[in-house]
């Protein structure tokens, strides 16, 4: 715990005196809320045809086209919920990053910044799955454009997953060694291990291994974990 009168505690006391919540409390709350939305999004992705809604390796054009047509409505729901959840989660990650920078916790700040980049990438992923793949697949003579956007979707999905896992490793690994961690150490340890598994699965997909189901599960599990972490950050400050 920070000593009485330290800058973080003085900042929280000042904010409380003005009837406002602290930066970390706001950031933690936004991360928890946004992560809950990503959990819902992950359920919709799981209900969608995997050949269309996951970075399937190798790409099967016929299956992806058929899946995008058959699963257009559920994919629209997944992407639409995901876009708004990503925005809320990104705002929370930005606030936490800024506060960690102010506290000169460089490694943790880098980790949260990398996760922020991941969330921004997933805004584009969700936009493509909701508003591009289904309509293109149903368009006459749209197959070529569909394949191009599907490959872009796959790359962005995997890149965002790698960034999320790597950011979690850095941020939560730093928390494990911190004297005043943002989250409880058992949660941070689980997060580090989950982040490592996430990175391994996504990198393997980049090299053509069919681990897209593992990638999808890792995102859903990571989002559920950050609901708990966000709530802990919000309540602790």
Helices and strands as residue ranges (DSSP letters): H 7-17, H 23-47, H 50-53, H 61-70, H 72-102, H 106-131, H 133-137, H 143-177, H 185-206, H 212-236
